[in-house]
Amino acid sequence: MDFIVRIAEGFIGMFEAGGETFIGMVTGIIPLLIVLITAVNAVVKFVGEERVALFAQKLTKYFIFRYTLFPLLAVFFLTNPMAYTFGRFLPEKQKPAYYDSAVSFVHPITGLFPHANPAELFVYLGISAGLTTLGLSLGPLAIMYFVTGLIVILIRGVVTEMITVRMMKKQGYLDEE
C-alpha cells in the first residue's frame, strides 16, 4: 500500500512542480517579455517601420554582417529572448539562419556583457572560477568566448541559410536561381 501512495504522491508532485514553474513564468519572464515587446514595437513605430526595415536591409545585405553584426546588436540591445524578434526584418529564406546565429550567440556574449543573457552567467562563472582560483585574468577568456562566438555564428548562419534555401527550392517555395 505504501508503494501506491508514494507513486500517487510523486505523480501529483510532478504537477505541483509544473504549476510552481508556470507561476514563476507568469510573474517573471512573461511580463518582462510583454514590456520588452511593447518597448521595441514603440521604438519601431516612433522611428518608422520603413526606416528600421531599410536599416536592417542595408545591414544584412552581406552575409558577414547578417550573421555577425546583426545578431550581436540584437542580443546586446534586446537581450535573450527578445533578440530573436529582429528576424522579422529579414526575408523568409534568411529567418532560420538568423535565429540560429542569434540563439548561438547568447552564451558567448555573456563574459563581456552579462546583461545580454543573465541566465547563462552561471556557465561562464563556473568556467571562470577555475581561472580565478589559479590567479589568472578573466579578460582573455571573455574575449576568446566573444570572438569564437562571432566565428561560430557566422558559420552557423551561412550553413543554415544554405540548407534553408536548398530545402525551400526543393519544396517549391523559391524559384530555381
N, C-alpha and C positions, 0 to 999 in steps of 0.2 A: 504494500500500500504506500509506503514512504517513497518508493521509486516513482509511482504515478504522480504523487503530489509534487515531487521535485521536477518532473517533466512539465507538469501544468504550470508551476511557478516560473520555470525557465522560459516557457512559451510566452506567458504573459509578460515576463520581464523583458523579453526581446521587444515587444510592442511598447512597453513603457519607455525603454531606452530610445526607441524610434520617436516617440512623442516628445521626449525631452530634447532630442536633436532638432526636431521640427520647430519647437517653441524657440530654441536658440536661434534658428534661422529667421523666424518671423520677427524676433526682437533685435536681430543683429544685422545680418547681411542683406536681407530683403529691403528694409528701409534705406540702408546705405545705397544699394543699387538704384532704388527708385529716385533718391535725391540726386545721385550722380547722373542718371539718365536724363532727369529733368534739367539739370545744370548744363549738360552737354548740348541737349536739344535747344536750350535757351541761347547758348553761345552761338550755335549754328544759325538760329533764327536772327539774332542780332547782327551777326557778320554777313549773313546771307548764304543760303544753301548753295547757290550757284558759285559764289566765291570760294567756299570751302571745297566744293567738288572740283573746281578748277585748280585750286592749290593741290589737292590730292592727285588729280590727273597729271599735273606737272611734276610733282614729286615722285610719282610712281611710274613715270614714262619708261625709265630704265630699271631693269630688274635689280641691279645692285642697290639702288635706293629703295625700291619697292620691298625688298626683303632684308634691309638693314635699318635704314634711317626711319622709314615709315613705322615699322613695329616698335623701334626704340622710342620714338616720340609718343606713340600711343601708350606704351607701357609706362613711360616716365610720367606723362601728364595725367593719364586717366587711371593708371594702376590696374591691377588684376582684380576682377574680371571685366571691367568696363572697357579695357583697351580693345577688345575684340569688336566693338561697335564701329571702329574706324573702317572695317571691311565694307561697310555699306557704301563707301565712295568708290569702290573698285568694280570692274566688270565681273560678271558671274564666274568666268573662267579663272579669275585670279583670287577669288574669295577663299577657297580651301587652302591655297598656298599661303595667303596672308595669315589666316588663322593658325596654320601650322607654325609659321615663323613667330607670331606673337606669343602663342602659348609656350613655345620653346624658349622664349627669352625671359619669362617671368622669374626664373630662378637665377640666371647669370647676372642680372642687373642688381640683385639684392645686396651684394657685397659693397657696392658703391652707393646705391640709392635704396636703402631699406624700406622707404615709404612705398615703393612700387609694388611690393608683394610681401607684407609683413608676415604672412602665414608661412612663407618659405624661409624666413630668417633663421629658424631653428636648425635647418640643414647647414646653412653657411656657418652659423655659430658653432655647431658641432664639429665641423671640419677645422674651423679656425682655432678652436680650443687647443688642439694638438700643437699648432704653431705657437700659440701664446705660451703654452707650457714649456716649449723649447726656447722661448725668449726671442722668437723670430717676428719680423714685421708682417702685418696683415695686408699692407698696401699691395705688394706684388701678387698675392693670392686674389685679391679683389679685382685687380686689373686683368690678370690672366683669365679669371672667370668671365669678365666682361668681354674681352677681345675674343676668347674662344666662343662665347655665346653668339657674338655677331657673325663669326665664321660659320658656326653651325646653323644659325637661322637662315643665312644666305643659301647654304647648300640645301637645306630642307625646303626652303621656298621655291628654289629653281626646280628641284626634283619633283616636288608636289605639283607645281604648275605644269610640268611636262606630262606627268601622269594624268592630271585632270583634263588637259587639252586632248590627250590621246583617248581617254575614256569618253569625253563629250563628243568627239568626232565619231567614235565607234557607235555611240548611241544615237547619232544623228542630230545632236544639239548644236553642233558647229559645222559649217561648210568646210570641205577639204580646202586647204590652202596650198 
